[in-house]
Amino acid sequence: MPKRVLTGTIVSDKGDKTVVVNVERKVKHPLYGKIIRRTKKYHAHDEGNVFKLGQTVRIEECAPMSKLKTWKVIEGGGVADTGVEDVA
């Protein structure tokens, strides 16, 4: 069976070798038909602590590494807007 791959944004990188990834999906309401955003947070393994807050990453299912970690980061994308500007 193929492993699931999801794309999301890192919302926390405080744990050692762990990032929390927020994955958003859009579903259609069964009765009203409106498109609704559903989000879920996944704890993913980041071996080298290279991924930072706000980055868009792809995560892949793997064997459980701890109580919460059953995903690992396979590649990182661009940096998302964190809403904080640098003032020089």
C-alpha positions as CSV (number, residue, x, y, z in Angstrom):
1,M,0.0,0.0,0.0
2,P,1.4,3.4,-0.9
3,K,2.3,5.9,1.8
4,R,0.2,9.0,2.2
5,V,1.8,12.3,1.3
6,L,0.4,15.6,2.6
7,T,1.3,19.3,2.1
8,G,1.1,21.8,4.9
9,T,2.7,24.7,6.8
10,I,4.9,24.4,9.8
11,V,3.3,26.1,12.8
12,S,5.8,25.0,15.4
13,D,9.5,23.9,15.4
14,K,10.2,24.1,19.1
15,G,10.7,20.3,19.7
16,D,14.0,18.7,19.0
17,K,13.9,16.9,15.6
18,T,10.1,17.5,15.5
19,V,7.9,20.0,13.6
20,V,4.1,20.5,13.8
21,V,2.6,20.8,10.4
22,N,-0.9,22.3,9.8
23,V,-2.6,20.6,6.9
24,E,-5.7,22.2,5.4
25,R,-8.2,20.5,3.2
26,K,-11.4,21.7,1.6
27,V,-14.6,19.6,1.9
28,K,-18.1,20.2,0.6
29,H,-20.8,20.3,3.3
30,P,-23.1,17.2,2.8
31,L,-26.4,19.1,3.1
32,Y,-25.7,22.8,2.2
33,G,-23.0,22.3,-0.4
34,K,-20.8,25.1,0.9
35,I,-17.0,24.5,0.7
36,I,-15.5,24.4,4.2
37,R,-11.9,24.5,5.3
38,R,-10.9,21.7,7.6
39,T,-7.4,21.7,9.3
40,K,-5.5,19.1,11.2
41,K,-2.1,19.3,12.9
42,Y,0.5,16.5,12.4
43,H,3.7,16.0,14.4
44,A,6.5,15.1,11.8
45,H,10.1,14.0,12.2
46,D,12.8,16.5,11.1
47,E,16.1,14.7,11.4
48,G,18.4,17.7,11.0
49,N,16.3,20.5,12.5
50,V,16.5,22.3,9.1
51,F,12.8,23.3,8.6
52,K,11.6,26.5,10.2
53,L,8.4,28.1,11.2
54,G,6.2,29.2,8.3
55,Q,7.7,27.0,5.7
56,T,5.5,24.9,3.4
57,V,6.6,21.2,3.5
58,R,5.5,17.8,2.3
59,I,5.1,15.0,4.9
60,E,5.0,11.3,4.4
61,E,3.5,8.5,6.5
62,C,6.0,6.3,8.3
63,A,6.3,3.8,11.1
64,P,5.5,5.3,14.6
65,M,8.6,7.1,16.1
66,S,6.8,8.1,19.3
67,K,3.4,8.5,20.7
68,L,2.5,11.3,18.4
69,K,5.0,11.1,15.5
70,T,4.0,8.9,12.6
71,W,5.0,11.3,9.8
72,K,8.4,12.5,8.5
73,V,9.2,15.6,6.4
74,I,10.4,14.6,2.9
75,E,10.9,18.0,1.3
76,G,10.5,21.7,2.1
77,G,9.1,24.4,-0.2
78,G,9.1,28.1,0.0
79,V,8.6,30.3,3.1
80,A,5.1,31.3,3.9
81,D,4.2,34.8,5.0
82,T,4.4,34.9,8.8
83,G,3.0,38.4,9.1
84,V,6.1,39.8,10.7
85,E,8.1,42.4,8.8
86,D,11.8,43.2,9.4
87,V,12.3,46.9,10.2
88,A,15.9,48.1,9.6
